[in-house]
Amino acid sequence: MQIPFVDLNTQHKPIRKEIDAAIKSVIKSGKFIFGPEVEKFEKETAEYCGTKFAVSVASGTDAIKIALLSCGIEKGDEVITTPFTFIATSETIILCGAKPVFADIDPSTCNIDPAKIESLITKKTKAILPVHLFGHSCDMDKIKKIAKKYNLKIIEDCAQSMGTLYKGKQTGSLGNAGALSFFPSKNLGCFGDGGMVVTNNSETAEKAKIFRNHGQIKKYHYSLHGYNSRLDTIQAAVLSIKLKHLNKWIEKRQTAALTYNKYLANTEIITPSSAPYTTHSFNYYTIKIPGKRNQIKESLAEKGIYTEIYYPLSLHLQEVYKNLGYKLGDFPNAELCQNEVLSLPMHPELKEKQIKYICECILDNIG
Ligand SMILES: *Cc1c(COP(=O)(O)O)cnc(C)c1O
């Protein structure tokens, strides 16, 4: 049985007609940049996230970068973040001229450990960039308390957590700004690249709008150095249709996760933890396998089951960050997780019999 990691065709099948019609209509209008669908989708996203503003951009990476810039992060600043994340998180800090400062993770959630943050704060620290990895929120009250004490900004990387509720509130609405990604495999994916900055602060939203469009304040008048980073009208039209299904898809991911948990219970496999302060939107279902991770990944691949390792090498050990001066042993929890994590196929359309088969194949290796 071949089981893909994500299955977008199955997801799109029931809404293909509606999506095709929406794309056709944009083509007919000819308004490919800043067509009316863009503002409509921004309004819908702000409403969904419970924020006052939403500013669409060209990717999740740009959403982080523009959120940081719009919160005033600049050359010489330090931003505290996790080493156990996708490189876009730290790359964007550097693109702003700032320096990423890593804090180790909590091995149970794989998210930044709030207890590791305070000792890293210096005069240069301007912000904390928590990443809600796999769709599980960070421990935000603790992070917010530190940010308040030291007057730091919080920019949330919500690329994997759209739809996750921290104490009843959407991730992205908890700090000064949140960054969403619409990369196809995320909880809400478009037909290419896309992203969004969400915020409750009108000044931050205004700045984000200027940054995404060349620094333009009015036609051919520029107040700062900006970027070409706009969400295509076609992508906005697709996303508007898909957003209506997001909560249902997340519920299906949660059901699939419970099914996985059931078949993996009482084994040496460590299933994803779920803290009481958050829901889990399961962008990824990530287990930990002490000792046999690589062997099990290979054996699943032989059976046609696609899995991924998020992430095989923590950022502080990456060649590109040699100049930051970190070494093996600096972040033991991140280093432990990089050797044990395995993300299993996860998408709303996953069937119980597929999950059962995947779990049987895993347990075959454990004996
Ligand atoms: C996907 C992802 C990003 C980047 O989003 P893109 O839309 O691919 O640019 C940033 N951070 C994390 C944690 C991600 O998973």
The ligand as a Tripos MOL2 file, in Angstrom:
@<TRIPOS>MOLECULE
LIG
   15    15     1     0     0
SMALL
NO_CHARGES

@<TRIPOS>ATOM
      1 C1          7.0380   26.4100    6.1300 C.3       1 LIG1
      2 C2          7.6830   27.1500    7.2180 C.ar      1 LIG1
      3 C3          8.1580   28.4740    7.0480 C.ar      1 LIG1
      4 C4          8.2490   29.1580    5.7220 C.3       1 LIG1
      5 O1          7.0830   29.2520    5.0000 O.3       1 LIG1
      6 P1          7.1400   29.3680    3.3900 P.3       1 LIG1
      7 O2          5.7350   29.7230    3.0440 O.co2     1 LIG1
      8 O3          7.5710   28.0530    2.8600 O.co2     1 LIG1
      9 O4          8.0950   30.4710    3.0520 O.co2     1 LIG1
     10 C5          8.6390   29.1360    8.1560 C.ar      1 LIG1
     11 N1          8.6950   28.5480    9.3590 N.ar      1 LIG1
     12 C6          8.2910   27.2880    9.5600 C.ar      1 LIG1
     13 C7          8.3680   26.7040   10.9300 C.3       1 LIG1
     14 C8          7.7840   26.5420    8.4850 C.ar      1 LIG1
     15 O5          7.3880   25.2720    8.6940 O.3       1 LIG1
@<TRIPOS>BOND
     1     1     2 1
     2     2     3 ar
     3     2    14 ar
     4     3     4 1
     5     3    10 ar
     6     4     5 1
     7     5     6 1
     8     6     7 2
     9     6     8 1
    10     6     9 1
    11    10    11 ar
    12    11    12 ar
    13    12    13 1
    14    12    14 ar
    15    14    15 1
@<TRIPOS>SUBSTRUCTURE
     1 LIG1         1 GROUP 0 **** ****
